[in-house]
Each structure stands twice: as structure tokens, then as C-alpha cells.
């Protein structure tokens, strides 16, 4: 079993490790050096500015995934590759949607088809295509509206 709870300062290293490991694996079309270079900003700017939830293994207490919300945006949703496919991403996403949100948006790289399929299956719709200003990669802005469609 797994538990979702608010992230704590002592979760930060596990969250950063999950973010880096998963980013490199899921985004092989972007250099690993890019993700390494983003680590300090993730630790010092993005995560502290967000509401972070973690998924933990009930038996070990290990953090296995996390979600970060910034306003009405899902800024991050990552599950360690060793724990993917067990429903943790879905549970984290539903927790984020239920966290006092009527509309939730996110961006996902166009080249990350498994993530796009996951979000569509969870009720997100593609609003538009755009370019990530940090990588130059095409991405989609996707939106989930509770009780209806995003358009």
C-alpha cells in the first residue's frame, strides 16, 4: 500500500532524486546535462514555490513519487521508474485534482507520448501546442476541468 501526504523538508533529496532520474529516462530526446543543470533551480526555486505531495511506500516509508502544484498548474508529477505502473501516478494526479482545484493545467513534451496518453486517460484535453522556452522542444498545454470539458 501507499500513502499520499504533504511533502516535508526531509523529503527534498528523495524528490530531487526522483525528478532527475525520471526526467532523464522519460525525456531521452533532451540531453542529460540539461536536467543536471536544472537541479539547483528545481531545489531552490520551483519546489519551494509549490505545494508538494509525496507518495510513500507504507512498508518502508520510502518516497516513491511526487506531485507539485503551483497555483492551478501541475508543475510536476513524477514516479520513480522502479515504481511506475502500480497506480501511484494516477493516485498522485487524483490527489492534485481534488486539492481544491476546479481547473488544472500542465505541459507535457509532444515527444513523451506515454505521458500524453496517461493524461488523456485521466480526463485532460490538449488545449494547444507551444514551444518550451527552456529546451526549444514542442509541448502541449493540457487542461482538466472538473465536471466538464476544458473548452
HUQUITA-V585879 format. One record per residue. SS is DSSP state (A for helix, B for strand, O for the rest). Layout:
BEGIN
SS + SS
END
This chain:
BEGIN
O + B + B + B + B + B + O + O + A + A + A + A + A + A + A + A + A + A + A + A + A + A + A + A + A + A + O + O + O + O + O + A + A + A + A + A + A + A + A + A + A + A + A + A + A + A + A + A + A + O + B + B + B + B + B + B + B + O + O + O + O + O + B + B + B + B + B + B + B + B + O + O + B + B + B + B + B + B + B + O + A + A + A + O + O + O + O + A + A + A + A + A + A + A + A + A + A + A + O + O + O + O + B + B + B + B + B + B + B + O + O + O + A + A + A + A + A + A + A + A + A + O + O + O + B + B + B + B + B + B + B + O + O + O + O + O + O + B + B + B + B + B + B + B + B + O + O + B + O + O + O
END
